[in-house]
Amino acid sequence: MIASRSSPLPKKSTQFGDLMRGALQTDGLALLPPMDALNCLTLVKTAGIRAQAVILDPWYNKGFGGVRDDYDVFILTLLAEAATVGDHVFLWGFPEIVARYVERIPKPLQLVAWLTWYYKNNPSVIRGWRSSQNACLHLSHPGAQLYPEHFLNDVQLQKQREGKLRYIPGPTSVIEDSLLVGFVGRNEQTGHPAQKPVGVFDKLIRMTTREGDLVIDPMCGSGTAGEAAQRLNRRAILADVSEEYIQMVERRLELPRLGSKAASRPKSQRRPSRTAEPVQHSLL
Ligand SMILES: C[S@@+](CC[C@H](N)C(=O)[O-])C[C@H]1O[C@@H](n2cnc3c(N)ncnc32)[C@H](O)[C@@H]1O
């Protein structure tokens, strides 16, 4: 059963369609003010905007971020809503959490792949198994386009041009990248307690989009999806429920939220600011 919406849409919600479109045209990125992920998806849908990929990276329902009694309903509603605006939908979480949804994928979505992010460098000293993986369900509408050719190296590309490539080897479903802790990825660290490496989202985006395509991350945290999209010349709409994290994205991407005074200024007149406070990673 799908839950009804828990919080109302932001006031003046109709204006966000035009604002999103304008920002996507000028900056390639649109950052919404703090709001619930479901509201973000509704705004996008109401505006008639369609994305090639939607990334859902919620809190994990254990440890950091707390536990929601309605977590299953929340996730299944998010998946159903994401399906109305995107061709591909990625759902992140611990394996034992996302496993629950494999048999309950809302139609018309279907499972494309079970992906794993493998990180060796969890320094936890807890006795027992040291967690070193996050899971991601890659779901899509039937027939949604995949781009394994985006992962070909120069030699393979040359062979392809010569008509000598017999098949296109896609990327592995296990993505290896270090956890952003301590000195690892120091330049990338923002201070968000669950920040994923750009390299991980890079693969999801390259597999499902072409240049100019649109990615939506309605629970964007520090804005990793925006950074990955920007580097790959894709566009992105970002949102998060937290004021603190929206400010973090504003600093990281030098991207004022829609509707703010700064957003109405040309990009060249915006003040850059980048700070990263040391933080305990939530996957530890
Ligand atoms: C695991 S973190 C995302 C990390 C992000 N992918 C990154 O690399 O920085 C989960 C995020 O979901 C946000 N969040 C939790 N519940 C939400 C909701 N109902 N609507 C929107 N955002 C939500 C949290 O504020 C948090 O930033």
The ligand as a Tripos MOL2 file, in Angstrom:
@<TRIPOS>MOLECULE
LIG
   27    29     1     0     0
SMALL
NO_CHARGES

@<TRIPOS>ATOM
      1 C1         22.4820    8.8780    2.9620 C.3       1 LIG1
      2 S1         22.2780   10.6030    2.9620 S.3       1 LIG1
      3 C2         22.5630   11.0490    1.2790 C.3       1 LIG1
      4 C3         24.0460   11.2610    0.9930 C.3       1 LIG1
      5 C4         24.3300   11.7910   -0.3930 C.3       1 LIG1
      6 N1         24.0850   10.7850   -1.4080 N.3       1 LIG1
      7 C5         25.7450   12.2810   -0.4910 C.2       1 LIG1
      8 O1         26.5660   11.6700   -1.1950 O.co2     1 LIG1
      9 O2         26.0610   13.2800    0.1670 O.co2     1 LIG1
     10 C6         20.5600   10.7390    3.1400 C.3       1 LIG1
     11 C7         20.0210   12.1490    2.9930 C.3       1 LIG1
     12 O3         18.6020   12.0590    2.9070 O.3       1 LIG1
     13 C8         18.0470   13.2150    3.4840 C.3       1 LIG1
     14 N2         16.6590   12.8880    3.8170 N.ar      1 LIG1
     15 C9         16.2060   12.0340    4.7610 C.ar      1 LIG1
     16 N3         14.8600   11.9710    4.7340 N.ar      1 LIG1
     17 C10        14.4470   12.7850    3.7250 C.ar      1 LIG1
     18 C11        13.1840   13.1210    3.1650 C.ar      1 LIG1
     19 N4         12.0550   12.6060    3.6550 N.pl3     1 LIG1
     20 N5         13.1590   13.9870    2.1240 N.ar      1 LIG1
     21 C12        14.2950   14.5230    1.6350 C.ar      1 LIG1
     22 N6         15.5260   14.2350    2.1210 N.ar      1 LIG1
     23 C13        15.6030   13.3730    3.1430 C.ar      1 LIG1
     24 C14        18.9280   13.4760    4.6870 C.3       1 LIG1
     25 O4         18.8330   14.8200    5.1090 O.3       1 LIG1
     26 C15        20.3030   13.0810    4.1560 C.3       1 LIG1
     27 O5         21.0270   14.2010    3.6990 O.3       1 LIG1
@<TRIPOS>BOND
     1     1     2 1
     2     2     3 1
     3     2    10 1
     4     3     4 1
     5     4     5 1
     6     5     6 1
     7     5     7 1
     8     7     8 2
     9     7     9 1
    10    10    11 1
    11    11    12 1
    12    11    26 1
    13    12    13 1
    14    13    14 1
    15    13    24 1
    16    14    15 ar
    17    14    23 ar
    18    15    16 ar
    19    16    17 ar
    20    17    18 ar
    21    17    23 ar
    22    18    19 1
    23    18    20 ar
    24    20    21 ar
    25    21    22 ar
    26    22    23 ar
    27    24    25 1
    28    24    26 1
    29    26    27 1
@<TRIPOS>SUBSTRUCTURE
     1 LIG1         1 GROUP 0 **** ****
